[in-house]
C-alpha cells in the first residue's frame, strides 16, 4: 500500500518506493529544485563575469595607484610565504560582487514596486456600512436590507 509523505510546505506526496528513496523522489520531483539549480548555474556564470571584471579591469587600474598589482604583495616569514595580496584581491572581488548584486537587486525591486503601484490603483467603494445595524450594504441603497432603516437622512448627518 502506498505511503503518504508530508512535505515541508504542507503538501503531501505518495511514496512509490519505501524509505529514503521515496522521500528523495518526492523532493526531486518538486519544481523548487529546478528553480534552485537554474539559480546556481546563473550564479556561477555571473561570478565568472564579476571575477573577470575585477581581475582583468579593476585590479590593474588599482595597480596604477599603488604601482603594482595586489596579487604580488607577499610577506616571507620563517620560510613561509604569506600572500596577503591575493587575500586583498579576494576581498576586493567580494566587495565588487556585492556592490554589483546590490544594484541589480535594487533595480529589480524598483521595477517591481512600479508594477505594484500600477496594480494598486484604488477602486472606488461599492459598499457602505449601515449606521444602525452595522451591516455592509450597497453604496446606492437608501434603505438597509437587514434592518430596513431609512439611510439617507442618517448618512447626510455624518
N, C-alpha and C positions, 0 to 999 in steps of 0.2 A: 504494500500500500504506500503511495507517495506521501512524503512528509512535508509539511509546510514550514518554511523558514521565514522568520521575522527579519526584515532588512532594517538598517539603521534609520531610514527615512520613514518608517512606519508601514511600508508596503510589505506584502508577503509574496514569496516565490515558492513554487513547488519544487522539491528536491527530487531529481530523477535518479540520481545515484546516491549512495549512502555517504554520510560523513563529510569530510573536509572537501572532497572534490565536488560534491553537490553544492556546497556553500560557495566554493570558488566559481563554479559555473554561474550561479545566480548573481554573484558580484560582477563578473566579467561581462555578463550579458546586459548590464545596465548601460545607458547612454553616457553617464558621467565619466566612465573610464575612457571612452573615446575622446571626449572633450579634454580630459586631463592629458592624454597622450598628445593630442594636437598642440595643446598649450606648451608642453615640454619641448616638443620639436621646434616650434616657433621661437620659444625662449632660447634654445641653443643656437639657432641661426642668428637671432638678434644679438646674443652675446658675442658671436664671432664678428659681427659688424662693429659693435662698440669697441671691442678689443683692437680691431684694426684701426679704428678712428683714433684711439688713444695712443697705440704703439707706433703707428705709421705717420700720424699727423701731429697730435698734441705733444707727445714726448720729445720729438725733435725740436718743436717750437720752444718748449720749456728748456731744452738743452741749450738753445741760443742764449737764454738769460744766464744760465749757470756755467756756460762754456763747455758742458759735456752732458751726455745722456745719463739719466738717473741710474740706468741699469749697470753702469760702470762703477758706481760707488761701492766700495767694499772696505772691510777692515780686517787685517790679519792679526790674530791674537793667539799665541801659544800654538802655532801650527795649524790653526783653524781659520778659514776664511768666512767672515760674516758678510754676506752680500745684502746689506741693508738697502742698497739702491734698488734691487729687484723688489724688495718689500715695499719701498716707497712707490714704485711703479704700480704694484698691485693695488695699493691704497688709492692711488690716483685713478686707476681703472675702475675701481669700485665706486668712487665718488662721481666719476663721469657717467657711469651706467645709471646710478641712482638719479643723477640730475636729468638725464635724458628720459628715463622712465617717469620721473615726476612730471615733466612737461607733457608726455604722452597721456598719462592718466588725467592730468588737469584738462587737456584738450577734450578727451572723451567725456569727462564729467560736465564740462561746459556745453558740449553738443547735446548731451543727454538732458541737461536742465532746460535748454532751449526747446527741445522736443516736448518735454513735460509741460512747459509754460503754454505751448500751443494746445495741448490736450486739456489743460485745466481751465479752459475758458468757462467762466461761471455761467451756469444755466439759470434762467430766471425761475423764481419759486413758482411751483404749480399747486402748492397746498398752503393752508394756514391752520392755526390751532383755534378751536372754539374757546372763547373766554369763559364759558360756563362749565362745560364738561371736559375740557382739555383734550378732546379727540381731534385727530387730523382730518381736515375736510378740504374739498376743492376750493381754490382761491376765489372763484367766481360765485360761490354759494352765498345765498342771502339768508338761508335757514340751515341750521345744523341737522343733519340726518339722524344723529344719535339722540340728542335731547330736544330737538325741534324748536330751539330758541331762535328768535329773530337776531341776526348778526349785524346788520348794517349800522344800527344806532350805537351799539357797543363798540364796534370797530372804529367808528368815526370819533368816538370819545378818546380812544387811545392814540 
